């Protein structure tokens, strides 16, 4: 299945970024966590890829689909584990693909009541909803 971002025209603006991404902008989330190592397994499976950058107390994923830069930062005194994040999928096949990958790895999944997606929590309690853009 092709990404929705394949239809985005490449920018003619000089790229000063260390990583290519198909849009003019993308989101960045810096998530304060207690234990980066414990969360790596969860996020590798949620995103379906290994981190782009990894060092003591820090992991960063540079995702093209969806266009996102997310870092996990060890900040033990400020890690609350109460974040609520979401990924909207264009269709249910993408949700099923993510669900299958997470189930295969034994990650606990909760179906949404209206059937439009799933919810998972990382080991520190941050919640991720993967839903249909129609739901």
N, C-alpha and C positions, 0 to 999 in steps of 0.2 A: 504494500500500500504506500502510495506517495505521501509525503509530508505536505501539510497545508502551506508550508513555507516555500515550497518549490516554485510557487507562482509569484513570489515576491521578486521584483526586479532588483538586481544587484545595485547597490549604491555607488555613485560615481565619486563620492567623498573619499578622500584619503583615509585609509584605515590605520588608526594609531593603536588599535587594540592588539594585545598579544595573541588573541584567538579570533579566528574568523567566525562571524555569525551572519545569517542571511537577512537580517532586518537592520534598519537604521538604529534601533535601540533594542534593549532587552532589559528584563528585570534582574536585580541583584538582591538576594536575601542573605544576610549574615545571621546565622542562628547560633545563639549562645548555648553551649551544651556543657555537661559535666565530663563526659567521657567520649571523645572523638572516636577512639578505637572501637568501642562497643557499638556505635551508631553506623560505622562504615558498612557493615554487612547489610543492615536494613536499607540504607540509601543506595548501595550498589544494586540491590534488587528492585527498589522502587523505580530508579531511573534506568535500569538495565545496562549500566556501564560502570566502569571503574572511575575513580577520581582523576581529574586532570592534574592536580597539584596535591602533594601530601608531604607534611612535615610534622614535627612534634607539636601536638595541640591544634592542628589545622588540617582540614581537608576541603578541597574546592572541586566542584563539578561544574564544567562548562558544557551546557546542554544546547543542542541545536533545536531539539524538539522536546518540549517547548523551549523557545529561546530564553534561557535562564542561566545566570551565574549564581550558584548557591554555595556558601561556605559554611562549614561547621567549625566553630571557634571554641576552644576550651576556655571557659570563663566560669569556674566553679561557683564563685560567690553570686553570680547573676543568672545562672541557668534555672529557668522556671519550669520548663517542660509543659507550657500551657499554650503553645502556638497552635494556630488553626490555619492550615494552608490548603489550597485546592488546585487541581489540574482539571481543566475542561477538555474532554475528548470530542472530536468531531463526530464520532459514531460509536456504537456499542462494541464494535469489533476491537477498537483500541482499548476500551475498558476491559474486555474479556482477556486480551493479551497481557495487560498489566496484572490482572487478577490471577491468571494462570501462573505467571512468573512468581508472584508472591506466595501463592498456595504451594507451589513446588518446593519453596524454601521454608515452608512451615510458619510463615508469618500469618498471624490471626487477622482475619478479614470479617468486617461487618457489612452486610448488604443494607443499602438505604431502603427505607420503608416503601418509597414510591417506585423502587426498581430502577432508578436512573443512574445507579453507580454503587461504589463501595467506599468504605472508610477503613483506614488503618492508623495505628499509632506507632511511632518509633519507640524504642526502649525507654526513652525519657518522658514520654507522654505527649509529644507534639503530634497533633492529629492532621492527617492528610485525607482529603476527600477527592476521589476520582469520579467525575460525573460527566454525563452527557451535556453538551451545550444546549440540547433541547429540553433538559430536565429541570 
